[in-house]
Amino acid sequence: MNFEEKFNKDLANIKNDLAIENIYINDDDISMLRKYSNNEMSLGDAITSIIKAELN
């Protein structure tokens, strides 16, 4: 399984887990997860981005 296939499989699992809690992710969230998984973004940056989005 290549990286993209694994990412998509993991993403589908995450979406299902969050949907159970009535939490849904959008394209921006997926983009951020992709950047994080490609080491283009640190965990701290991801957390900061989430906090800023929630405050808006």
Backbone bond lengths (Angstrom), bond angles and torsions (degrees), N, CA, C in turn:
res aa  C-N    CA-C-N  psi(-1)  N-CA   C-N-CA  omega(-1)  CA-C   N-CA-C  phi
1 M - - - 1.460 - - 1.535 107.27 -
2 N 1.330 115.97 126.12 1.460 118.60 179.59 1.533 110.40 -81.08
3 F 1.314 115.08 175.79 1.468 120.46 -175.51 1.520 111.96 -59.27
4 E 1.329 116.68 -46.04 1.469 120.38 -176.93 1.527 111.39 -63.10
5 E 1.322 117.18 -41.46 1.466 120.80 178.50 1.517 110.76 -64.23
6 K 1.342 116.73 -42.56 1.465 120.40 179.28 1.529 110.24 -65.58
7 F 1.329 116.60 -43.14 1.460 120.57 179.17 1.523 110.42 -58.86
8 N 1.331 116.79 -47.40 1.470 120.76 -179.34 1.519 111.95 -64.05
9 K 1.328 117.30 -37.71 1.463 120.79 177.53 1.534 110.36 -66.28
10 D 1.339 116.19 -46.12 1.461 120.09 178.20 1.523 110.83 -62.63
11 L 1.331 116.84 -39.70 1.454 121.33 179.57 1.528 110.82 -62.97
12 A 1.309 116.99 -42.60 1.468 120.71 178.31 1.522 110.20 -60.98
13 N 1.328 117.40 -40.70 1.464 121.13 178.15 1.526 111.52 -65.54
14 I 1.327 116.10 -41.99 1.466 120.42 178.57 1.527 110.24 -63.02
15 K 1.342 116.78 -44.63 1.469 120.57 179.07 1.528 110.66 -58.96
16 N 1.320 117.07 -43.33 1.467 120.78 179.52 1.518 111.33 -64.10
17 D 1.329 116.68 -44.38 1.466 120.47 179.87 1.524 111.05 -62.24
18 L 1.319 116.81 -43.11 1.464 120.09 -179.29 1.521 111.95 -70.48
19 A 1.321 117.17 -35.70 1.470 120.67 179.74 1.527 111.24 -61.38
20 I 1.321 116.26 -31.80 1.464 120.25 177.26 1.526 109.92 -59.07
21 E 1.330 116.27 -33.31 1.463 121.91 -179.69 1.531 111.78 -95.95
22 N 1.340 116.93 13.69 1.461 122.44 -177.55 1.522 112.82 59.24
23 I 1.326 115.62 38.37 1.457 122.82 175.79 1.527 106.75 -116.67
24 Y 1.310 116.11 127.78 1.451 120.55 -177.69 1.522 109.52 -123.48
25 I 1.321 116.62 141.78 1.455 120.43 -179.26 1.523 109.31 -106.69
26 N 1.337 114.44 149.54 1.455 120.50 -177.94 1.535 110.30 -110.40
27 D 1.317 116.21 -175.40 1.467 120.81 -178.16 1.524 112.41 -62.27
28 D 1.328 117.80 -34.79 1.463 120.71 177.61 1.530 110.83 -64.21
29 D 1.326 116.35 -40.64 1.467 120.69 177.88 1.528 110.36 -63.22
30 I 1.322 116.01 -42.80 1.463 120.62 -179.82 1.520 110.31 -64.67
31 S 1.316 116.64 -40.58 1.461 121.11 177.84 1.531 110.58 -60.89
32 M 1.330 116.09 -42.97 1.460 120.15 179.31 1.534 110.67 -64.79
33 L 1.330 117.52 -42.64 1.457 120.76 177.82 1.524 111.33 -61.89
34 R 1.324 116.14 -39.21 1.464 120.39 178.84 1.532 110.47 -64.48
35 K 1.332 116.71 -44.03 1.471 120.49 177.84 1.523 110.71 -61.19
36 Y 1.321 116.01 -43.34 1.463 120.16 179.51 1.534 110.19 -63.63
37 S 1.308 117.45 -44.22 1.470 120.23 -178.35 1.522 111.90 -68.07
38 N 1.337 117.46 -24.93 1.469 121.68 177.31 1.527 112.30 -91.77
39 N 1.326 116.42 9.37 1.474 122.56 -178.47 1.528 112.37 59.50
40 E 1.318 117.02 30.59 1.453 122.10 176.05 1.523 110.68 -93.03
41 M 1.324 116.13 -7.12 1.459 122.46 -177.03 1.525 107.64 -147.65
42 S 1.318 115.87 137.97 1.466 119.27 177.79 1.523 110.19 -81.86
43 L 1.308 116.06 164.62 1.463 120.36 176.73 1.525 110.14 -61.10
44 G 1.324 116.93 -39.78 1.465 120.86 178.33 1.509 112.29 -60.96
45 D 1.336 116.27 -41.66 1.468 120.44 177.85 1.521 110.94 -65.09
46 A 1.331 116.65 -39.71 1.470 120.89 178.91 1.528 110.21 -63.18
47 I 1.313 116.52 -44.34 1.468 121.11 179.67 1.528 110.40 -63.51
48 T 1.319 116.67 -44.15 1.462 120.91 178.61 1.521 110.54 -60.07
49 S 1.311 116.90 -43.19 1.474 121.92 178.76 1.522 110.76 -61.10
50 I 1.308 117.54 -42.68 1.463 121.73 179.20 1.520 110.72 -63.81
51 I 1.320 116.37 -44.93 1.466 120.65 -179.41 1.526 110.60 -62.55
52 K 1.343 117.19 -44.39 1.456 120.22 179.14 1.526 110.69 -62.14
53 A 1.309 117.47 -41.06 1.470 120.79 179.98 1.523 111.06 -63.90
54 E 1.319 117.10 -38.38 1.461 120.80 -179.85 1.520 112.05 -70.14
55 L 1.321 117.04 -29.36 1.461 120.86 -178.93 1.517 112.53 -78.67
56 N 1.307 117.35 -18.79 1.477 120.96 -179.00 1.479 111.97 -84.27
